[in-house]
Amino acid sequence: MSETKFNLTRDLEEAAEMAELLPDYLIGNQLYGSLGGGMFGSGSKPALTVGALLLRLRRLRLLESHLSDAQRQVLDKAEQDHQRAQQEWHVHYEEKVLHEANSRLDAMRTFFDECAQNPRQCAGLYLPEALRRTIVQEILLAMESAHITSAALTAKVRELDSLLRRSVRPSEFVWANELIPAYAPETFWWLYSRPPVVT
């Protein structure tokens, strides 16, 4: 998982490619688009979604003191591409973010079922769920900025967070330490938590 071995340059390259492909993705039917060919991207590339792009854009901006001038220009363009696509295809954008947030939250239910059936596996299954929940949070932050509301999504987040809080205990930050400045523990508490190891 790229968040446990973070590479700023790779994050920027992925954000730039996602932002460039965003208009075609928004008007397409797939929830998970691809970068560089293939169903879920090529090789180790992540899938293209609005949430995956938002994840990168926000943290890159917060970590921009580590970027060169040329890299900042790439980030500026990626943000402009995102903004333009969001404005031009705002109905599609809203549909995609709501679909993605709900889909990621629904996928987390499998994790809770697996933890209930086999508590020993729970700790080893956690990192993908932490990423899912973080991407949902990025979507929620973007929805707030864009004045997009969904009572059903808010209720689902509350329900899943209640399950998540019962499944984890406070821990060290679960991703690479370079990312700590981008993730306040008050907002992203699940990144400072883990399921207990059951022996």
RAZIGI-V405602 format. One record per residue. N is the residue number from 0. RES is the residue in one small letter. SS is DSSP state (@ for helix, = for strand, . for the rest). NEAR is the number of other C-alpha atoms within 8 Angstrom. Layout:
BEGIN
n;res;ss;near
N;RES;SS;NEAR
N;RES;SS;NEAR
END
This chain:
BEGIN
n;res;ss;near
0;m;.;4
1;s;.;6
2;e;.;8
3;t;.;8
4;k;.;8
5;f;.;10
6;n;.;7
7;l;@;7
8;t;@;6
9;r;@;7
10;d;@;11
11;l;@;13
12;e;@;8
13;e;@;10
14;a;@;13
15;a;@;12
16;e;@;9
17;m;@;12
18;a;@;12
19;e;@;10
20;l;@;8
21;l;@;12
22;p;@;9
23;d;@;7
24;y;@;12
25;l;@;11
26;i;@;8
27;g;.;6
28;n;.;6
29;q;.;6
30;l;.;8
31;y;.;8
32;g;=;12
33;s;.;13
34;l;.;14
35;g;.;6
36;g;.;7
37;g;.;8
38;m;.;7
39;f;.;12
40;g;.;15
41;s;.;12
42;g;.;4
43;s;.;5
44;k;.;9
45;p;.;10
46;a;.;11
47;l;=;14
48;t;.;12
49;v;@;12
50;g;@;13
51;a;@;10
52;l;@;12
53;l;@;12
54;l;@;11
55;r;@;11
56;l;@;12
57;r;@;9
58;r;@;10
59;l;@;12
60;r;@;8
61;l;@;9
62;l;.;10
63;e;@;8
64;s;@;6
65;h;@;5
66;l;.;9
67;s;.;7
68;d;@;6
69;a;@;7
70;q;@;9
71;r;@;10
72;q;@;8
73;v;@;10
74;l;@;14
75;d;@;8
76;k;@;9
77;a;@;13
78;e;@;10
79;q;@;8
80;d;@;11
81;h;@;11
82;q;@;8
83;r;@;8
84;a;@;11
85;q;@;9
86;q;@;7
87;e;@;6
88;w;.;11
89;h;@;9
90;v;@;6
91;h;@;9
92;y;@;11
93;e;@;9
94;e;@;8
95;k;@;11
96;v;@;11
97;l;@;9
98;h;@;9
99;e;@;13
100;a;@;13
101;n;@;10
102;s;@;8
103;r;@;11
104;l;@;14
105;d;@;8
106;a;@;8
107;m;@;11
108;r;@;9
109;t;@;8
110;f;@;12
111;f;@;11
112;d;@;8
113;e;@;11
114;c;@;11
115;a;@;7
116;q;@;6
117;n;.;8
118;p;@;10
119;r;@;9
120;q;@;9
121;c;@;14
122;a;@;11
123;g;@;6
124;l;@;9
125;y;@;11
126;l;@;8
127;p;@;7
128;e;@;10
129;a;@;10
130;l;@;8
131;r;@;11
132;r;@;11
133;t;@;10
134;i;@;13
135;v;@;13
136;q;@;9
137;e;@;11
138;i;@;13
139;l;@;8
140;l;@;8
141;a;@;9
142;m;@;10
143;e;@;9
144;s;@;7
145;a;.;6
146;h;.;6
147;i;.;8
148;t;.;6
149;s;.;6
150;a;@;6
151;a;@;6
152;l;@;10
153;t;@;8
154;a;@;8
155;k;@;10
156;v;@;9
157;r;@;8
158;e;@;8
159;l;@;11
160;d;@;8
161;s;@;8
162;l;@;9
163;l;@;10
164;r;@;8
165;r;@;6
166;s;@;10
167;v;.;11
168;r;=;9
169;p;=;7
170;s;.;8
171;e;.;6
172;f;.;10
173;v;.;11
174;w;.;10
175;a;.;11
176;n;@;6
177;e;@;6
178;l;@;11
179;i;@;10
180;p;@;8
181;a;@;9
182;y;.;9
183;a;.;9
184;p;.;9
185;e;.;5
186;t;.;6
187;f;.;11
188;w;@;9
189;w;@;11
190;l;@;12
191;y;@;12
192;s;=;13
193;r;=;14
194;p;.;10
195;p;.;9
196;v;.;7
197;v;.;5
198;t;.;3
END
